[in-house]
């Protein structure tokens, strides 16, 4: 069995859409490559404890606020590592020098759309991709108000640039996560009408640089030019290969579903229901503690869903979510 080394990884996030990369010092494998800072988790340490220690040792930084994100394995020639990523949103220098390369390494603030340092470690790629996902996932609800009325609501909502204003609370939504992510999910809509609605939503979404997912229908997603497909938990079980689309998400109701989504190389999962919902009045909600347990060490970003409001974003992130998915409250 291959030995796996656990590594704590800090993804520093600023309000203006930047994140921190640092270079690997001389004498280490991949010296000169750029990476997200962090280091090996020692015996008896939690991920957070390892982050606190490593960041002070490497960059002279003291963490004030950080939250768990997702974990994934990378096989390098010299070692197989499990990268346990945490988002760091508040910090200060351990002394008057502030951020400082304590081992002679360089560091640089980067923007997702303009990464100027190279080469970067292969382990950066899944993190870059996760950073490009918005933290709010809208799910359509045209069945209650009608297709045209919903489109009007969508135009009005996106026209206000509501996503450009971070919600109140501790978590700072970075600029690169304020684009939009929407899923077309209309189970009761007749096929011809659904195709027309999906095409209209996709066109509108692309005008606003939004990522468009179609629930459960790969052919429809391809036909209307959507960016991806959102698989049901049943599809996660039955499919053998990842659909040929840019983005693939999945609905997960157990850790087994999350593991299956990872086998299909999905980009994210949606987990719930966290709170009581109008659509499932008899269903017992997970609650935040069970949600956190289910997504702990998830190999991909996980959205929380079920009875949530925009004001729940901070709490979701504290409990390990990438963000929140909403239907009725999204607009």
Number of C-alpha atoms within 10 A of each C-alpha: 3 7 8 14 15 19 21 26 29 31 22 20 22 17 14 12 19 18 22 18 23 22 24 23 18 12 8 8 13 16 12 19 17 24 24 23 21 26 21 18 21 14 7 8 12 12 20 19 13 20 27 19 18 22 23 18 18 19 24 20 22 21 20 11 13 22 19 24 28 23 23 18 16 14 13 13 7 8 13 15 18 21 26 24 23 22 22 22 21 16 15 13 15 17 11 9 10 14 19 20 18 14 12 13 17 16 20 14 16 15 14 15 11 7 13 11 16 11 12 19 16 14 18 14 12 15 19 14 12 18 20 14 22 23 27 23 24 22 22 22 20 21 13 11 11 11 22 12 12 19 18 10 15 17 16 13 14 17 11 9 12 13 19 16 10 15 16 11 12 14 22 18 25 21 20 19 18 21 19 21 21 23 26 26 22 20 12 9 15 9 12 9 11 18 16 13 21 26 19 15 24 25 17 17 20 15 9 15 12 19 21 28 31 27 22 21 17 19 12 18 24 15 12 18 17 26 19 24 28 29 26 18 20 13 14 25 14 10 13 11 10 14 18 11 15 12 19 23 27 28 24 27 17 15 15 12 20 27 16 20 28 19 14 19 16 23 21 26 28 28 27 23 22 20 16 18 16 10 9 12 9 9 12 12 18 18 14 19 10 14 24 21 13 21 28 18 19 23 26 25 27 32 26 31 24 23 21 22 15 17 12 15 25 19 16 22 24 20 20 27 29 29 26 28 28 23 20 15 13 19 17
